[in-house]
Amino acid sequence: MSYSTAALVGPVTLDDVRGAQKMLSGVARVTAMEGSRHLSQLVGSPVHLKCENLQRTGSFKLRGAYVRIAGLLPEQRAAGVVAASAGNHAQGVALASSLLGVRSTVFMPKGAPLPKISATRDYGAEVRLHGQVVDETLAAAQEYAERTGAVFIHPFDHPDVIAGQGTVGLEVLEQCPEVRTIVVGIGGGGLVAGIAVAVKAVRPDVRIVGVQAEGAAAYPPSLAAGRPVAVEHPVTMADGIKVGRPGDVPFGIVGDLVDEVRTVSEDELSTALLLCLERAKLVVEPAGASPVAALLSDPGAFEGPVVAVLSGGNVDPVLMQGVLRHGMAAQGRYLAVRLRLTDRPGALATLLGVLSVVDANVLDVSHVRTDPRLGLTEAEVELHLETKGPEHCAEVGRALREAGYPVIG
């Protein structure tokens, strides 16, 4: 699904982004640009992946955080900085602060993944766990800033942050001068706004396409209304772009310079993440895979050469396991079925024999014998199967029904 954008004016210039690039020299990596033969064949023109998942701290966030903190006055640096984040921004602020010799405090939700908490501490920040959701964590960080005088470092709603993120756009132009379309995931809008400022000033013909998760898509209604509109209770596996309201500063830039905003489903996100892992050999978080999801969902809509920005690779292993399973299911390569059989010796072996004939690989089996819904001689079995695609899934279902097994889920 796509939405056209309306014209508004933003406060960040190409000179700001070029200044940020000089500031980041020797600090942020010039990340690799990798070609994707699979996506190129699908789109019908060259597709390149801008690998910000390989940036220091695992995402683009270091760029904006460093530029923002480096621009503070001496007395502001002395007061320290504070941020709120569930992951990528936390790590970016922590490392940027350490590099600049500034004390940092980062508030994270109590349920934040342990690897992200540990990484933020290792980069030098004092981590304080507060609240169950990011909104509660954000409120705690802002209260801390007011009480202590520490400078609050916003993840996207500040011109310095946007200028820092815009350096990705300058690198894209240097690495792929012939680019025609750049596809970028959107949360609060800092990354896409910065890229748009940098790219449109040099190459106004390049099309900038933003991508949001359907369950957290605040930009389409905001652009339609001409002002930032909050989406209550955003829901998506892509926590890196799970933002309920566009930032005021990036919103104006997005409205002026971004050509289109598209949305992608959870199935498309998980399929894209799986593709990045299997075909490109790149570990990418769901938010980072959102541009690839957009290409997969509508490959004919993008003029090439295309650059898809993989914004981050900080994915919790537990989430990765679930997302990969979800992606395999979306591709018809993973099937979970529940069915009933007579609870007698050899019944399970007979069932497995049916699955063997259709070449379905059994990954896991679980039994239920005490449910009141079951008859005295019945058992319920849940099977997790590895399959070979939608047609194979349908074949497995037919084989089970023809063998007399009532499939109930």
BELUR-V729756 format. One record per helix or strand. SS is the DSSP state (hx for helix, st for strand). FROM is the first residue (numbers start at 0). LEN is the number of residues. If there is no record, write none. Layout:
# BELUR-V729756
<<SS & FROM & LEN> <SS & FROM & LEN>>
This chain:
# BELUR-V729756
<<st & 1 & 3> <hx & 13 & 11> <st & 32 & 3> <hx & 36 & 7> <st & 46 & 5> <hx & 51 & 3> <hx & 55 & 3> <st & 58 & 1> <hx & 60 & 10> <hx & 73 & 6> <st & 80 & 4> <hx & 87 & 13> <st & 103 & 5> <hx & 113 & 9> <st & 125 & 4> <hx & 133 & 15> <st & 150 & 2> <hx & 158 & 17> <st & 180 & 5> <hx & 189 & 13> <st & 206 & 7> <hx & 213 & 3> <hx & 217 & 8> <hx & 238 & 3> <hx & 247 & 10> <st & 259 & 5> <hx & 265 & 13> <hx & 289 & 8> <hx & 298 & 3> <st & 305 & 5> <st & 311 & 1> <hx & 316 & 14> <st & 333 & 9> <hx & 346 & 11> <st & 360 & 8> <st & 377 & 9> <hx & 389 & 13> <st & 406 & 1>>
